Structure formats: structure tokens, C-alpha cells
Amino acid sequence: MTTVCSLACMPWSRHWPTTYARSANFSMSSIRLKLAQPLKVVESDSLDLLIQQPSDNWAEYDRQVSFPVRAQVKWQTRSEDCHNYGMEFLALDSESRTRLEACIKYYNQSPSYSASAA
């Protein structure tokens, strides 16, 4: 299941400065990022992302420590107003998994689902 929502993400590398992105949607396994400027990446590159959890309290949101995840670029496209990147999460640790689940629950979605037979 993909959750339609927005997360603040910061793809970063020691080779280029921190870039701010927003998510178009995300799930427990992947995220689609939207950026104003292109990243210097190709499909299969891995990036470190810092994700900020959504919050109704702006002061709390600003004080939080972002959580890191590693993700691999699966696809990229250019639309009229932005650059889109499909990223698959790689080996989430238990803290990142818990925090990602909290992000999904914030948007009143279930972090997992099962397909039932028709």
C-alpha cells in the first residue's frame, strides 16, 4: 500500500550539499521524492536520506532529529515542475522502521496490508 502524503526528506552525500525534497507518496518499502533541482544520480545509485516525521506542532517539528534511511534509486523522471525519483529503502533498522510506521499512521493509513483472495 502506498500512502499519499508528504514527508520532508534530505538526500545527502559528501560529494554535494544537502538538498531538500518532499515526498509524493511513500510506503514501508519505498518513497517517491519530488525535487525542484535534479540530483546527480543514476538508477541503482544509493543515497542516504534524512526523514522528518510529520507533526501538528510546528515547534516540535522544528526541534526533532531527522531519522536516517538508505535508499536506492529505482527510476527517475522529469515533469513540468519537478524532478521525480522512485527510491527503494535498503535494510531499515528497527528504529527507522518504527519511525516510518509512525509517519504512515500519522496519515491514518496502515503500515501493512494483506491482499485477500477474490
N, C-alpha and C positions, 0 to 999 in steps of 0.2 A: 504494500500500500504506500502510495506517495502522498505526503501531506502538503497541501498548498499553503504556504506561509512565507515568512521572511525571517532569516537569521542574518546577523552581521557576521561576516567572515573576513579574515585577513590572510590571504595566501602570502607566504613569505619565503624568502630564500636569502642566503648570504650573498647571492650574486645580484640581487636587485632589491630595492626598497619595499617596505610593507605597502601592500595595495589593499584597499577596502572594497569589499564585494557584498552583494546581498544575494540571498538565495531566492530562486523562483519556486522551488519545492525541494523537499528532502524526505528521506526515509531512514531506517536504521542501517541501510547498506550504501546509500548514495546521496548526492546533493547536486543540484544544478545551480551554478553560480552565474550571476549577471554582473558584468563589469563595463564601465564606460570606456576603458582603455584595454587593449589586448595584453594578455600575458605572453611572455616569451617561452612558450611551451609547445610540445608536440604530443600527439596521442601516445600514451604509455609512460609519459613523464610522471614522476611522483612529486607531490608538493606537501608541505606542512601547512595545515590550516589552523587558525585560532578562531574558535567559535564563541560568540557571546550569546548567552541564554536570553530569551525574551523575558520581559518583566513589565508589570503595570506601574512600577515605581521607578521613575527616572533616576533618582539619586542612587538607588540600589543597583540599577542597570549600569550606571557610570562607574560605580565602585567595584563591580565584580571582576574577578580574574577570569579571563577567557580560558577555555579548555582546548588543548591541542589534539588534533587528529591528523593522521597521514592519509592522503588520498591520491589515487591515480587518475590521470586524465583519460577518459574513455572516448570522448568526442568533443568537438568544438565547432561552433557556427557563429556567423555574424548576422545580426538582424539590423534593422534600420537604426535603432537607437542604442544597441549594446552588443557586447561580445558574450556569448554563452558557452559554458563549459560543463560537461557532464563528468562528474567525479565519483569514483567508487572508493568508499572507505576501506582502508587496509588495517587489519588487525587492531580493532578498537580494544583498549584496555578496559577494565571493569568500571573505572571512574568515568571515562569518556562515554561508555555505553549508558551508564546511569544518567549522566547529564544530557545526552542526546534523547533518551527516553523522556526526560522531563521537558525538553523542548517540544517534543511531539505532543505530549499530554497537555501542555500549555494551550495548544490549538484545538483541544478537545478531540483528539484523534487517538487511536490505539497504536502503540508502537509495534504491534504484531497482529497478524490476522491469519486465518486459515481458510483455504478455499474449500467449500463444501461441494460434494458431488451433486450433479443436477439430476 
